[in-house]
Amino acid sequence: MHLSTWRDIAIVILSVETFIISLLPLIILFFLNKALRSLLHALPTYAKRGQQFAKQGEELSQKMSHKVASPFIWVSSAMAAAESLFGRGK
């Protein structure tokens, strides 16, 4: 075989390799698209559960913050009432 024949074979092999490598992102995107579509069908049920858990967490954190902050608010209002009754010591 001549050198030109080997050159042509190498060019064909490189072309096939390039074509296969360029198809990989398309294949990955295809399966990613399929996975996202199936996720979109299953997502609403899990989103509703997550929303319920978030609401419960918000209610719990509000209750706890009111229990923690209410003594400080009471003391502050009592101090303000005492200052308004007795003045600031002027």
N, C-alpha and C positions, 0 to 999 in steps of 0.2 A: 504494500500500500504506500501511496505517496504521501508526502507531508500535507498536501492540500486536502486529501481525504480525511486525515486525522483532524485537521483544522475544522472542517465542516461538521464532523461528528462532535467535536468539542463545543462548537457553537450551538448545535441542536440540543446537546445535554444541558448546557448553560441556560438555554431558552426554556426548556422544560422545568428546570429547577426554579428559575425566576417566576414562571407561571404558577407553579405549585406554591411557592412561598408567598406570592401576591394573593392567592386564594385564602390563605390562613386567616387574615383579618375578617374577610367576608364570612367565613364559616363561624368564627368566634362571635361576630355580630348577630348572625342568624340564631345561634343557640342562646345568646344573651337576650335577644328579642323574645324568643319562646319562653324563657324563664321569667321575664318581666311580665309577659301576658298572663301566665299562670299565677304569678304573684298578685297581679291586679284583681284576679277573680277571688283569691283567698283573703285579700287584704281587708275588705270591709268588716268581716266578722272580728278579726283581730284588732282593728282600729276601734271598734265599738267597745271591746273589752278594755283596751288601753285607755279610752276616754273615761270609762267608769272608774278605773283604778286612779287615774289622774284626779278626777273629781273627789274621790274618797281621800286621796292624799292632801288635796287642797283644803278640804273641810277639816281634816285632822290637824293640819298645820295652823289653820286659823284658830281652832279651839285652843291649841297649845299656846299660841302666841298671845291670845287674850288672857289665858290663865297666868302666863308669865308676866305680861305687861301690866295687867290690871292693878297689882299692888303699887307699882311705881307711879302709875297715873293717879291713883288715889292719894298717895303721899304728896305728889306734886300739886294736886288740886287743894289738898289740905294746907300745904305751905302757902299757896297763893291766897287762900281765904284768910289765913292767919296774918299774912302781910297786909292784906287790904283792911283788916280790922285794926291791927295795931300799928300800922305804918312801917316804914323801913328803918326805923330807929333814928330818924332825923330830928 
